[in-house]
Amino acid sequence: MSRRRKNPLRSFEESEKVELEKISRSHTDHSIRVERAKVLLAVSQGMLYAEAARVAGRKSSQGVSNLVHRFNERGLEALDSIH
């Protein structure tokens, strides 16, 4: 049984969804942006954070949780590096 998410993903605006889908299929965009777009789309389709992490080749759901939090606050800017 999964735990309730403390910070669930907000609904996408139509323009955000279109852009995330475009980025997720890209062969020329930075790989981290492609990975993050795929994770957000997976979570939006009901995938658990741990499952979305595995889809993206990650071991922990914490990174997915952090990404969701950034996306909820900043939108598509969350796809960019956070250095």
N, C-alpha and C positions, 0 to 999 in steps of 0.2 A: 504494500500500500504506500503511495507517495504522500509526502508531506505537502501541506498547503504552502504555496510560494509566498514569501514575505514581500516580494517585489515583482508582481506579474508584469508581463509585457503589455504595454498599452496597444490599442488598436492602431494599425497603420492608416495614414492618410493615403488616398489612392495614388498620389504622385510618389510617395515613399515606397509603396509596394511595387510599383512599376520600376522604379530605380533599383530596388533591392533585387528584383528578378533579373534585371539587365546585368547588374554587377555579378550576380551569382553564376551567370553563364559566360562571363568574360574570360578571354584567354590573354588579354593584354593588360588588364588592371593588376595592381599589386596583389599578390596571393593572400596577404592577410585581410585585405578588404573583401576579396571573394569568399574567403572562409567565414568571415564575420557576417556577411550577407546571408550565406547559407545557414548559419546558426540561427539568425533572427527569423528567417523564413520557416525553419524547422520548428522553432518554439511557437511561432504564430499558428502553426498547424496542429498544435497540441502536444508536441513532443516534449518529454521531460527534459530538464536541463542536462542531466547525465547522458541521456540518449543523444541530445544535440551535440554535446561535447565529443562523444564517440564518433559521430558522423563527421565532425571536423578534425578528427585525429587527435583529440585532446583526451587527457586522462581524468580531469576534474571538472565538475560542474560549477566550481567557483568562478572560473573565467567567464562562463556563460552568464552567470548571475551578474557579474560586474558589467558585462557588455549590455545586458538588458537594462540595468540601472542607468548606464551612460546613454543608451538609446532613448529611454523614457525622458531623460533630461534634455538631450541635445539633438535628437533626431539622427539624421544621416551622418552628422559629424562624428558620431560614435564609431564609425567604421575606420576612421583615421587613427594613426598611431597616437599614443598618449604620452610620449616622451616629454 
